[in-house]
Amino acid sequence: MQGKKAHQEKLFIQFQLSNHIPADNFYRRLKKLLDLDFLYQSTSKHYGKEGQKSIDPVVFMKLMLVGYLENIPSDRRIIASSAMRMDILYFLGHDLGEELPWHSTLSRTRKLYGEEQFITLFKQVLKLCINKGLISGKRQSVDSALIPANASKHSMIERVVMEDASVFTQELNDNIEDEPVPSENDEESNKDDQDKAAPTNQTHVSPSDPDARLTTKPGKPMNLYYRTQMSVDTKSHFITYIQAFPGNAADNVSLPEILDRVVENMNENDLQVKEILADTGYSSGEAIRALIGHDIEGYIPNPGNYKHSREEEGFTYDAENDWYTCLNGVHLPFRRIESTYNKPTLQKKIYESNISDCKNCPLKNTCANAKGFKKLVDSMDKYLYQYMQQRVQSVKGKQMKLLRSSTVEPVFGSLINHTGLKRINTKGLKQANKCMLIAATAYNLKKLLKNMIRPIKVVQKQLAHNINDTLNNILSLSGQQYALKSLSWF
């Protein structure tokens, strides 16, 4: 007989939410693990003693975590999705039918709180991971990624105009919600771009997000971006540091600050960083000096234009006299130090021959410059690059290169594709930093809870194995006793 279910809602029902959330549910376990009570004290300075009650700071931060745990970039969708999930409501401390905060409250509260609350939360979760023995801290892999800003390059205006409109723009931003700006890929917009002069960071700025910067890299279009710098523990792939930088900030310029933060995070948990792995973009004399200053061994390939030797060009170097000698025996002694025009701290050593030495040389037309002499340029930090070259070309250095790419790049893939960091949905560098911190915290929490359940499964498996052995022994012993009794009858 075919069944047909008749549905009629009950007028009265007894329901307790906690009884309907399984013990192994992610959010139930997370609620038990995570203690956010520190937020009450750290955010108290933002509130007065009178007036309407605001959103609970703990509920706000949990909603932020839910957004990145569920890969939901919109405040409006965070509230809508949370209202439909019993496990999330339990995690928030809400009951069925209890109204959640208005979505615009999340945007205003995120702007209200400082970066310190988000940094404290990240460090608290990092400490939990370290206490579980999941992070060694010894070897860190560093890399960066460009994250699209919540602004369009087509709306950029000249900086002179921006200065006059700054007050109006601030008032406008205070009254709009941080919703993602749709990308502009239509043909008309591209055609308009061709008609206008190409904007640059020096001449133009985004009126809605002045901190966003035009930049690009292979495989990415020219657009407004923020750059996220991140370090990952190579032992377990946990994130040990993350920070937002302007999109056009060079990796090698940022590395000294990155090292300070990574070392600080590890030292706070009695761990010591001994090795740093990074790609060519982080190579510079200043970066290598920062590594040496922290007593850290680095494995960073030198730039492609670095020349460890000029013998292929026909010049040999004499370190004792500090000069180069060409194939015809002419010396190019050290003459002076020059600074790069746009980078005053980047200094170079200049080696030049005399005009008279090159006057009758048969290679003059192909070797000397227009003024009739040969000029060679070396970096003042050449000895540092040579030191790093030896490390990178060693057997261990080649292993570290493979380890770096297999460590940090998959983590970035998870953050961008599965942890809500495909696009920054806020305005400003500080707000972008909050987004990155919460995304990294959510990523670490996922890995932490996943690793915490593994030992339980191992214990259960071992317990089942022990029970099975015990039962076999009992059965074996029972069989032996039965055999003895049978023999006693004869």
N, C-alpha and C positions, 0 to 999 in steps of 0.2 A: 504493500500500500504506500502510495506516495505521500510523503509528509509535507506539510506546509506550516511554517512557523508564524504564529500570530504575535505581534509585538504591541505591547501597551506599557507605557512608562509608569513606574510605580510612583504613587503620591508620597510615600514615606520610605526612606531607605537608611540603613545604618552602614556607614562606610568609613573606614580608616585607611588613609592613603598608604601609610607605611606597611600595611599588611599585604599590599598588592605590588610592592616593588621587590623583585627577587634579590636574594642575598648577594648574588654575583653580578648584579647590575652595575654598570660603569659608574653612574652618578651616585648610587648608594655608597659604593666603595670610596668614591671621591669625596663625598660629604664627610665620611668618617676620617679620611686622611688629612683633609685641608682645614687649617685653622686660620680664619681671616679676621679674628677679633682685633688684631692690631690696627685695623682701619678706623675703628671708633676713635682711638686716641690721636692717630696721625692726621685725620681729616677734621677734627673738632675745630680747628682754627678757621675753617671755611664757613662755619655756621654761627648764628647768634643764639641767644637764649630765649627769644620770643619769636612769635610768628608761626606759620604753618609748618608742619613737619615735612622734611624732605624725604627722598628715597633713602632707605637703609643702605649705608656704604657697603656692607657685606653683600646685600642683594644686588647692588649695582655691579660690583666686581665679579660676582658669579655670573651675571648676565653677559658681561664682557667675555668671560671665559667660554660660556656656552656658544657665543657667536663664532669664536675661532675653533672650538672643538667640533662644532657642527658645520664648519665652513660656510657660515652665513655672514656676508659682509654688510648687510643692511640692518640698522637699528630697528626699523619697522618690522622686518621679517624675524628678527630675534624674538620680539615680543609675541608675534603671531605664532611662531613655531613652539615657543615655550608653553604657551597656553594650551596647546594640544598634546603635550607630552607629560604623562604622570610622573615619570622618573625625573624630569627636569624640575617640575613643580616641587617634588620632594627635596631635590637638591637645593632649591631656592628657599625652602621653608614655607611654601605656600600650600594651601589646600585647594581642592577642586572648587571652582566657583569664586575663589578669592581673586580680586582684580589685580592684575599686574601693573607696574608703572607705565605711564604713557611713554611712547617711543622717543619723543622729543626730550624727555627727561634724561635719557641716556646720553644724548649729545651734549646737553648743557652741563651735566655732571662730569663728563669726560674732560670738558674744557676747564671746569672749575678746579679739579684735582691737579696737583703737581706731578711731575715725573717721579718724585721720590716714592709715592705709593706703589707705582707700577714696578719700579726697580726693586723695592722691598719684597713685593710678591714674587718676582722672578728669582731673587736670591733665596727666598724661603723655600721655594720648590727645588732650587738647585741644591740647597743644603739637605733636603730630604733624599735626593738622589745620591748624594755623596755618603750620607749616613747609611744607606742601604748597600754601600760598597760597589755602586755601579759606575763611578767616575774615578779614574786614577789621577787625572790632572797632569800627568807627566808630559804627554805629547798632545799638542793642540794643532788643528788644521784651520787655517784662516782663509776666508774668501768673501767676495762681495757679490751683490746682485742689484740690478736696477728694478725698482718697483714703480709703476706708473703713478703719478700724482693725481689728485682729484681736481684736475684743471686741464684746460685745453690750450694747446699752443696757438690755435687760431684766434684766441681772445687776448693774446699778449698785446700790450701797448707800450709806447715809448716811455722811458723812465722819467722824462721831464713832465709828461702829462700825469704820470702816476703820482708824482710828488704833490701835485695840486689836488688830486682826487683821493688822497690817502685817508682823510678823515671820513669822507662819504663811504668809502669802501669798507672801513672798519665798522661803521654803523650798519651797513648792509649785511656784512658777514655775521654780526651778532644776532640777526633776526632770521637767518635761514638755517635749515637743517643740513647736516653733513650727509647728503645722499650722493652716491657716485655720479659723476658727470658722464653722460654717454659719449662714446668715442665718435669722432667725425671722420668717416672714410668716404663720404660721397664725392662724386666727381666735381660738383660745383665748388666745394671747399678747396679741393686740390687745385682747381683752376684759379681760384682767387689767390692762393698761395704763390702761384707762379707769377701773377701780376704784381704782387707786392715784393718789396725788398726782404730778403731772408732775415728774420729776427735773430739776434744773438743775446747772450746773457748780459753783455755789456751795454746794449742799447735798448733792450726790451725786457719787460717783466709781466708776470701774470697778475692782474688786479685782484683776483680772488685768492691766490696763493703765492705771495711774493717770495716764499722760501723755495719753491719748486724751481728746478734748473733744467734748461735744455741740454740734452746730451744724447749720445748714441753709442752703440758698440756693435760689432759684427752680429748680424742676425736680428737686430732691433732697429726700428725706425727712429728718426729724430723726433723726440717728444719731451714733455716735462716729466722728470723723474725725481725720486729720492733714491739714495743708495743705502742699502743695508749692509753693514759689516758684521760678520759673525765668526765666532770660533767654535769648533766642535771637538769634543774629546774623541780621539781616534780609537780608544778602547771600546766605547759603547755607543758612540754617535749621539750623545747628549749635547745640547747646546749649552755652552758655558759662558757665552757673552753675545750680546747683540745690541746694535745701536744704529740710529738713523744719521746719515750724513747728507749734505747737499748732493744732488745728482752728479755734478761735475767735479766732486772732490776726488783727487787722485788717490789711488790705493796706497802708493808708497809714501805719500804725505800723511795719510791717516794712520799708518802702522804704529808709530810711536805712541799715539794716544790709545790705540787698540791694545798694545802690549801692557800699558799701565792698568787698564781696566781688567784684562784677563788675569794678570798677576794678582791684582787686588782681590778678585773674586775667589781665586784659589787659595791665597794666603789667609783669607777670612775663615777658611775651612781646614787650615793646617796642611794644605797641599802645595807642592812646588812645581812650577812649570819648568821643564828642562829642555824641551824641543818645540820649535814652531815650524810648521810646514805652510808654504804659500806659493803662489804662482809668480810669474815674471813681473806682473803689474806692481808688486810690492817691493821691487828691487830699487834701492837707492843707498847712497852712502849714509844718509841720516837714519834710514831704517836699519841698516846693519849695525850702526853705532848704538841704536836703541837696544838691539838684541844683546850686544856685548855688555852694555850697561846693566842689563837685567841678568847677566850671566846665563843666557839662554843660547843653545845651539840652534841655528837657523838653517833651513834648506830652502833657499829661494833662488831660482835660476836667474842669471844676469840678463839684461835686455838684449835684444837681437843685435843692436848696434854696438855692443861691447866688443872690444878687441883686446884679447889677452896678450896678443903678440902681433908685431908689425913685420915679422920676417917674410910673410908672403908679399908684402909691399916692397921688400928689399931693404928694410931698416932693422938694425939690431940695437938693443938698449944696453947701455953701460950704467948700472946702478951706482957704482962708486963715483963716477964723474957726472952722473945725471945728464947724459946726452944720448942722442941717437946717432948712428953712423950709417951712411948710405952705401951702396955697392961700390961707389968710386972712392970711398974712404973719407968723404966729407962729413964733418961733425955738425949736428944740429943741437946746440946746447940749450938748456932751459933759459928762457928769457924773462917771463913775467907770468902773473896770474890774472886771469880775466873772469869777470862775472857775467852770467847770462842775463840778457836784458830784462826778461820777464820773471826771472828767478834769481834774485841777488845772492841767495845763499848757495846757489849752484856754481861753484868755482872750477875753473879749468886751468891746467898748466900748458903754457905755450912754448913749443920748441921751434926754433927758426935757424936756417942757415944764413950765411952772408951772401950778398949778391955776387961778390967777386968769386966765391967758391963755385957758384953755379953758372958763371958766365960762359965758360967754355965746355960745359958738360954736354955730351952727346944726347943725354936724356932730358935736356932742359925743356924741350917743347911739350913733353908728356908728363914731366914731374913738377917743374917749378910753376908758381902762380904767375899772374899777369905782371906782378912787380919784379919778377926775376929771381925769386928765392923760394925755398921749400918751407912749408909750415905744417907742423904736426900738433894735434891737440889731444891732450890726455886729461882725464878727470883727476881732480885732487884726491879723490877717494879710490884711486886705482888699486891700491894695496888691499882695500877692503873687498873690492870686487874679485881680486885674485884669491883672497882667502875664501870667499863664498864659492868661487868656481871650483876650487879643490874639493870642497865639501859636497857640492852637487854632483860632481863627476865620479865620486867614490861609489863603491858597490852599495853602501847603505843609502847614499843620496839618490840613486836610481830606484831603490825600493821605496824610499819616502815619497818620490814623485807619484808612483802608482798608488800608494796609500792615501795621499792627499786627494786625488781625484775620486777615489772610491769611497771617501769618507764624507767630505763636505758637500759635494754636488748632489748626492741623493737626498741629503737633509734639506737643501734649498728646494729641490723638487717637491718634497712633502709639504714644506711651508707654503709654497706658492700655489700648489694644486689642491691640497687637502686641508690646509689650516688657515684659510682666509686671508692670505697675504698676496693674492694676485693683483690687488690694487689698494692703494691707500684711500680710505674713505673719509679722511679728515683733512683739515687745512693747517699748514704750518709744520715746521721741523719738529717742534716739541710734541705736537699731537701725533705726527708720524712715528716718533720714537715710542710713544705709548702703544700704538698699534703693533709695532714690531716686538715690544717686550711681552705683550699679552699673547701674541701668536707663538713666540718661543716658549712661553710658560705653558701654553696649551699643548704644544708638541712634547715638551718634557713630561707633562702629566700623563699623556697617552702612553709614552714609553715606560714610565715608572710603574703605572698600574699593570701594564702588560708583563713587565718583568717580575712584579710582585706575585702574580698568579702562577708563574712557572714553578717556583719552589713548592707550592701547595700541590700541584699536579705530580711533582716528583715524589713527595711524601706519600700521597695517596697511592701511587703506583707501587712504591716500596712496601707500604702497609698491606696492600692487596697481595703482593708477592709473599710476604711473611705469613699472612693468614693461610694462603694456599699451601705453603710448606708445613705449617702446623697441622692443618687438616690431613695432609698426606702422612705425616708422622703418626697422628692418632689412628688413622685407618690401618697403617702398617702395624702399629703396636697391637691394635685390636685383633688383627689377623693372626699375629703370633700367639696371643693369649688363647684364641679359639683353637689353634692347632695344638697347643699344649694340653688343653682340656680334653680334646679328642683323643690324644695319646694316652691320657690317664685312664680312660675307660677300658683299655685293653690290659 
